[in-house]
Amino acid sequence: MEGNAFRVEGGHRLSGEIIPQGAKNEALQVLCATMLTSDEVVLENVPRIVDVHNLMDLMRGLGCDITEMSTHTFRYHTPEVNLDYFRSPEYQSKASKIRGSVMLIGPMLHRVGRAYLPKPGGDKIGRRRLDTHFLGFEMLGAEFVYDNDKDEFFVSAERGLRGAYMLMDEISVTGTANMLMAAVMVKGTTQIYNAACEPYVQQLCRMLTGMGAKIEGLGSNLLIVHGVERLGGTTHRLLPDMIEIGSWIGLAAMTQSELTIKDAAPEHLGVILPTFRKMGIEVEARGNDVYVPQQDHYEITTFIDGSVMTVYDSPWPGFTPDLMSILLVVATQARGSVLIHQKMFESRLFFVDKIIDMGAKVILCDPHRATVIGIDRQYPLRATNMSSPDIRAGVALLIAACSAQGVSVIDNVNQIDRGYQFIEERLRKIGVQMERV
């Protein structure tokens, strides 16, 4: 993709249908899981996004043969692992750019007995520790060393892994995924308590079960994994991306548009639709689709006692932190006020200065909380030039630009490309006036 900026002409109403991509957060997990076996694995509905391409580049270097069967279907086959690639400068450089690379450790411990990992990258949204991963590996019998000079992690399982009881110190999605992949072929039984139970973790469990794993407690916070000797191949289809679905709901509301989000699997959205309804947005599940009618106005509800509504993120089945930026932007054009409480990441609200420059009334209370005073479209947002700090804030700024009067330019959109596939082509089909420049 050429060009690292979007030029967006706002103020246009949109209409039509849009299909969400495959789930980014699921893709990074199941891609790594394909390397647990020397048999072929087929993944369907894989999103064509930068983070996925970067992870597949790492996997190719490690010995995975990847065949594109169709636009979103790939076959993965890793007969042997190239251990030397772990120590190459190319691996060090590529792995440090993508946070999902940490989930290669579990599969590599089974395939070659060790794993090296530079400090992984990802969104700059505050402190994102990896302690949960490495404490879990140690409970399974692995040895862990951090090389401060090289800023590199080394994990060894050459003495073998064994089943264990582990109480995870935080509800970590990637941590749970890593422990699942590390535990599926150990000797004995592993109990993972305080596990994340997001739909994407459930999907990983289904895929691993299809490969021959024995996992109990699907959808709960206690996963029991009975080790097996080997895993085989399977075919697995990814869920639609719930973050994209929430993004397009916000886009429809901000632009006063009627929009149908096709093949959205509403049964896997948890509290996303009810939370948007708290913001006054009409949204309904129609079979496998999500429908947003055209609304000139929407009003934020209050608590029963009349106090200001508070929306906060929390582990599943709570509201996902990845949609807090979208919700904040949507609130700027509502009637009423809301306190946005981003508990999990201390830097994710630091994009609000850009929204304020556009005319929004937002008070940043501290790194975790912002009060939004809706202006009910009396003063439409003003177009401006801005830069995308991370994936989710970048899309929130794009949505704001679509509703603003005039032409906005958003720089650093490679951040958006990391999580949203072919975004300008897809949005232009529903009426968004934008181009990559």
Stockholm file with secondary structure:
# STOCKHOLM 1.0

chainA/1-437         MEGNAFRVEGGHRLSGEIIPQGAKNEALQVLCATMLTSDEVVLENVPRIVDVHNLMDLMRGLGCDITEMSTHTFRYHTPEVNLDYFRSPEYQSKASKIRGSVMLIGPMLHRVGRAYLPKPGGDKIGRRRLDTHFLGFEMLGAEFVYDNDKDEFFVSAERGLRGAYMLMDEISVTGTANMLMAAVMVKGTTQIYNAACEPYVQQLCRMLTGMGAKIEGLGSNLLIVHGVERLGGTTHRLLPDMIEIGSWIGLAAMTQSELTIKDAAPEHLGVILPTFRKMGIEVEARGNDVYVPQQDHYEITTFIDGSVMTVYDSPWPGFTPDLMSILLVVATQARGSVLIHQKMFESRLFFVDKIIDMGAKVILCDPHRATVIGIDRQYPLRATNMSSPDIRAGVALLIAACSAQGVSVIDNVNQIDRGYQFIEERLRKIGVQMERV
#=GR chainA/1-437 SS CCCSEEEEECCCCCEEEECCCBCHHHHHHHHHHGGGCSSCEEEESCCCCHHHHHHHHHHHHTTCEEEEEETTEEEEECSSCCGGGGGSHHHHHHHTTCGGGGGGHHHHHHHTSEEEEECCCCCCSSCCCCHHHHHHHHHTTCEEEEETTTTEEEEECTTCCBCCEEECSSCCHHHHHHHHHHHTTSBSEEEEETCCCCHHHHHHHHHHHHTTCEEECTTSSEEEEECCSCCCCEEEECCBCHHHHHHHHHHHHHTTCEEEECSCCGGGCTTHHHHHHHTTCCCEEETTEEEECCCSCCBCCCCTTSCCEEEECCSTTSCCGGGHHHHHHHHTTSBSEEEEECCSCTTTTTTHHHHHHTTCCEEEEETTEEEEECCTTSSCCBCCEEECCSHHHHHHHHHHHHHSBSEEEEECTHHHHTTSTTHHHHHHTTTCEEEEC
#=GC SS_cons         CCCSEEEEECCCCCEEEECCCBCHHHHHHHHHHGGGCSSCEEEESCCCCHHHHHHHHHHHHTTCEEEEEETTEEEEECSSCCGGGGGSHHHHHHHTTCGGGGGGHHHHHHHTSEEEEECCCCCCSSCCCCHHHHHHHHHTTCEEEEETTTTEEEEECTTCCBCCEEECSSCCHHHHHHHHHHHTTSBSEEEEETCCCCHHHHHHHHHHHHTTCEEECTTSSEEEEECCSCCCCEEEECCBCHHHHHHHHHHHHHTTCEEEECSCCGGGCTTHHHHHHHTTCCCEEETTEEEECCCSCCBCCCCTTSCCEEEECCSTTSCCGGGHHHHHHHHTTSBSEEEEECCSCTTTTTTHHHHHHTTCCEEEEETTEEEEECCTTSSCCBCCEEECCSHHHHHHHHHHHHHSBSEEEEECTHHHHTTSTTHHHHHHTTTCEEEEC
//
